[in-house]
């Protein structure tokens, strides 16, 4: 049982060997490839569907990613129909050194733009409600549960999808 718990914690904290998850859902990593910058860009563009909406109810995708791939930089999200809004947003650029390329990736969670204001509003309304009723101890206890629940709501889908997407992208460039 102890090994299972340690393995589960490791799975949540480590994206891949050498890429450790921080407290905040943000990952910086690099992929080195033997492809030229142009070939790497074409490969990424081949797996990316452009001009797709942020919400994809009823939309059919034929690619693993959607977003924009330009000559030296890109901003894409993996297609994750079962979540409807992808929990991973990937920005990056491709640099070339001699005959090799380096793809630098920054992965973030787009849900934060929605969740953080909702948490602030929820806790503010909670404080007003419990302060009026003079239940001061409840504000802290319930506020911590709200923050913990929102954090898990953000971090678990991000971890799962970031791991899958990073593995998939690395396989393309190997």
Residue pairs with C-beta under 8 A, 6 or more apart in sequence:
11 159
12 21
12 155
12 156
12 159
13 20
13 21
14 20
14 21
15 21
15 27
15 29
15 159
15 162
15 163
15 166
16 163
16 166
16 167
19 27
19 29
19 166
21 27
21 155
21 159
25 108
25 109
25 112
25 154
25 155
25 158
25 159
25 162
26 106
26 107
26 108
26 109
27 105
27 106
27 107
27 108
27 162
27 166
28 104
28 105
28 106
29 104
29 105
29 107
29 166
30 102
30 103
30 104
30 105
31 102
31 103
31 105
31 169
31 170
31 173
32 100
32 101
32 102
33 40
33 100
33 101
33 102
33 103
33 173
33 174
34 99
34 100
34 101
35 43
35 100
35 101
35 173
36 96
36 99
36 101
37 72
37 94
37 95
37 96
37 101
39 101
40 94
40 101
40 103
40 173
41 69
41 71
41 72
41 94
43 172
43 173
44 65
44 69
44 74
44 76
44 94
44 103
44 172
45 69
46 63
47 63
47 64
47 65
47 172
48 63
48 64
48 65
48 66
48 67
48 68
48 69
48 74
48 76
49 61
49 62
49 63
49 65
49 66
49 79
50 66
50 67
50 68
50 69
52 59
52 61
52 66
52 67
53 59
54 85
55 84
55 85
56 66
56 79
56 81
56 84
57 84
61 79
61 81
63 79
64 78
64 79
64 168
65 76
65 77
65 78
65 79
65 90
66 76
66 77
66 79
67 74
67 75
67 76
67 77
67 90
68 74
68 75
68 76
69 76
72 93
72 94
72 95
73 91
73 92
73 93
73 94
74 90
74 91
74 92
74 93
74 94
75 89
75 90
75 91
76 90
77 86
77 88
77 89
77 90
77 110
78 86
78 88
78 90
78 161
78 164
78 165
78 168
79 86
80 86
80 87
80 88
80 161
83 157
83 161
85 110
85 111
86 110
86 161
87 109
87 110
87 111
87 154
87 157
87 158
87 160
87 161
87 162
88 107
88 108
88 109
88 110
88 158
88 161
88 162
88 165
89 107
89 108
89 109
89 110
90 105
90 106
90 107
90 165
91 105
91 106
91 108
92 103
92 104
92 105
92 106
93 103
93 104
94 101
94 102
94 103
94 104
95 101
95 102
95 104
96 102
103 169
103 173
105 166
105 169
107 162
107 165
107 166
109 154
109 155
109 158
111 153
111 154
111 157
111 158
112 154
115 150
115 153
115 154
118 150
119 146
119 147
119 150
122 146
123 143
123 146
123 147
126 139
126 142
126 143
126 146
127 139
127 143
130 136
130 138
130 139
130 142
131 139
